Amino acid sequence: ATDRPDIAYSTKELARAMSSPTKGDWSKLKRMARYLSGKPRIVIWFRWQQKVAALDVYTDADWAGCKRTRKSTSGGCITHGAHVAKTWSKTQALVSLSSGESELYATVKATAEGLGMQSVLQDLGRKVGGRVWGDASAALGIINRTGLGKLRHIDTNYLWVHDVQARRSLEFCKIHGPINPADLMTKYLDWATIAKHCEALGCQFMSGRAETAPAQNNVMTQWVLSLFRDDDQMIYVKCDDSMSANMRKNEQSKDVYLYDVSISQKQQKISKESPVTVLSLSLIH
């Protein structure tokens, strides 16, 4: 799930390749599966804390991190005191000409997310300030000055952040790179760095299942068959576990004989002598 900070970047990269996956993408997917096999569960703690006066928005960018398109990645997270409220990892739409430009686009994204979270809290009756933390001095320099200067190639749509700075809706602050938790959402990292940033976000790796989670043996398994009859009409049939073994056995041949199976639309039954062809077989819970 993308709400896990430790795999937000990896999930984003795998999702980008869904339309036309390659062997390299398949290797990435298997590597993700091996990681989740070792770290199947992460707990995000929301412990009691005193009233918080401001949101902290952390932002970072990986300049030209994609070797195929040379696009950068914007990553960030929002914390309300010790509670992490949101994380994101997003490929930038434009190709940045410098690291400072990519950090600026990431800061603009973080500013929009921070203002959005302020609006949500205001709707709930809580008015809070906000601070945007970034580790790029170049991006902070662009934000704190007036006008474009020599950066004529930057789209003026991105300079609305100057108005945010002028209105003091959010503060823009500097953070040391190695302790910036937004780094977790921008690139692949070693395990020690992942663990350090997850701890800073109040996340803890645990094994097993939560005590409040439903028991696995209480989940009823059903097989859904898409069937194609001789009259060229598609029907959908649900079957119980007693028939699943026979279905799996005959899945390769594609020809099975079913009986006493109700068809929901016409309330008919397929007799034992009536053959049907299995087009697809899927397992649902």
Disulfide bonds with the S-S distance in Angstrom:
none
